[in-house]
Amino acid sequence: MANSFRYFKTSPEVIRAAVLMYVRYPLSLRNVEDLLFERGIDVTHETIRQWWNRFGPMFASELRKKRAGCHRSYIQWRWHMDEVFVRINGERRYLWRAVDHEGEVLEVFMTKRRDGRAAKAFLKLR
């Protein structure tokens, strides 16, 4: 995987801290800007918003994977396969999702034909 932070002057640790501060706590972008400024990091709220748009989904998927990995060791951790019919460019597709007991989507698989066994085998391998 290529380095996602390659073209940024700010260190990845600062970007991760700013994005997680904004997402985890009920803070506005300007509040996060002020907190970072108090720690000697001078960035604008607009920069934090751009970081959030770019890196937020990546950080969220990392947290989901960690959380799912921890829950797999518990006996009560369960997942089920969810089937959804979607139309893409007028064609019907079958979207299979692995969903855990908390409603988090763990994995997604899309097929042209309805083949539940193949989807389940794919999702179990992940």
SULVENKA-V302813 format. One record per pair of residues at least 12 apart in sequence whose ideal C-beta (glycine too) atoms are under 8 Angstrom apart, sorted by the first residue. I is the first residue (numbers start at 1). GAP is how many residues later the second one is. D is the distance in whole Angstrom. If there is no record, write none. Layout:
i;gap;d
I;GAP;D
I;GAP;D
This chain:
i;gap;d
4;50;8
4;51;7
4;54;7
10;31;8
10;33;7
14;22;8
14;27;6
14;29;8
15;36;5
15;40;6
16;39;7
16;43;7
17;19;8
18;14;6
18;18;6
18;25;7
18;30;5
18;33;6
19;29;7
19;32;5
19;33;5
19;36;5
19;37;6
19;40;6
20;39;7
21;14;7
22;26;6
22;30;6
23;29;7
23;33;7
23;36;8
23;37;8
28;17;8
29;16;4
29;17;8
29;19;5
29;20;6
29;23;8
30;15;5
32;13;7
32;16;5
33;12;5
33;15;6
36;12;8
64;40;6
64;42;7
67;37;7
68;32;6
68;36;7
68;38;6
71;29;7
71;30;8
76;25;7
77;23;7
77;24;7
78;22;7
78;23;5
79;19;5
79;20;6
79;21;5
79;22;7
79;27;6
80;18;8
80;19;6
81;15;6
81;16;7
81;17;6
81;18;8
81;35;7
81;38;7
81;39;6
81;42;6
82;14;7
82;15;4
82;16;8
82;17;5
83;12;7
83;13;6
83;14;8
83;31;8
83;33;7
83;36;8
84;12;8
84;13;7
91;21;8
93;17;6
93;18;7
93;19;6
94;16;7
94;17;5
94;18;8
94;19;7
94;20;5
94;21;8
94;25;8
95;13;7
95;14;8
95;15;5
96;12;7
96;13;4
96;14;7
96;15;7
96;20;8
96;23;4
96;24;8
96;26;8
96;27;7
97;12;8
98;25;5
98;28;7
106;17;8
106;20;8
107;16;5
107;19;5
109;13;5
109;14;6
